[in-house]
Amino acid sequence: MEQYGLTRIEIHKGCFEIWLSARNREISKQYHEVFCGNSFDGLTVFHDKKNQDAIIECILITAPDFENQNVLIEIFEQGAKKFLTAVSTLITIQSNYNTI
């Protein structure tokens, strides 16, 4: 996983999204095909071609309620955990496939 940058939560176009980024754009291009089009444990992932900072993106919440911060934090924690678990699983499967 050393080729990947930090996954981060961003507010983008009014939504909170979680992104998987690569260390550089070349690595991002390599892994774009690996991630796009794969199942992510029920998560809908996508890639906005205008966003060169992310390999894949996932919307965590479309209408954040900033008045209820505890709920917002819970959504972030659960969404990030599910996203990271799905990404880690896919990377492991891909790594095992490439070594066969």
N, C-alpha and C positions, 0 to 999 in steps of 0.2 A: 504494500500500500504506500510505499515511499514515493511513488510516482504521482500520487494524488495530493492536491492541496487540501486545505481545511474545508470541510463542509460547513456552510454558514447559512444563517437565516437572514434574509434580506427583505426589506419592504420594497416591493417592485410593482408599480402600477396599482397601488392601493391595496395589494394583497401581501401577505407574508408568505415567502417561498423559502424552501431549503434547496441549496445548490451543492452539487458535487463539482469541484474544480480540480484541474490538473496543475502540476508544477509549472508547465509551460504549454503553449499553444500546440506544439507538435505532439506532445503526449495526449492532449485533449482530442486532437483529430484522430489519433490511433484508437482511442477508447470510445469515441462517440458511437461507432457502429456496434461495439460490444454491448453498450448499455441501452441504446435506443432500440425499441422493438422487443425488449425482453420483459418478462413478467416481474413485477416488483411487489409481490405479496399483497396484491390488491390496491397498491398505490398507482395513481396515474402520474406518470413522468413524461416529460416533454423536453424539447430543446428549442428555445427561441433563437433563430439564426442571427438575430441582432445582438444577442448576449454571448460574446466571445469569452466571457469569464467563466462560463459554466459548461460542463459536459452534459449534464442533465439537471432538470429543475422539477420541483414538486410543490404545488400550492398547499400550504398548511391551513390557511384560513383566508377567506375572501373578504370578510367584513369584520375586522377585529373590533372588539368592544374594549376600548381602553379604560373604561370605568370598572371593569371586572378583571383586574390584573391576575388574580389567582387562576381564573379559568384560562386566560390567555397563556400563562406560563405552563399550565397543564397541557394545553394543546401543543405548545412548542416541544415540551419534553416528550410526550407520547409520539408526536409526528417525527421528531428527530430520531428517536430510538427505533421506530419502525423503518424509517428510511435508511439509517445506518446499518441495521441488521440485514435488510434486503440487499443493499449495495455490497456489504461484506460477503454475504452468501454468494452473490453473483460473481464477485471477484475470485472467490475460492473455487467455484465450479469452473470458471474460465481458466484459472491457473492449472487446475487438475487436467482439464481437457487439453491444454497446450503442452503438457508434459507427457502425454500418452503417445 
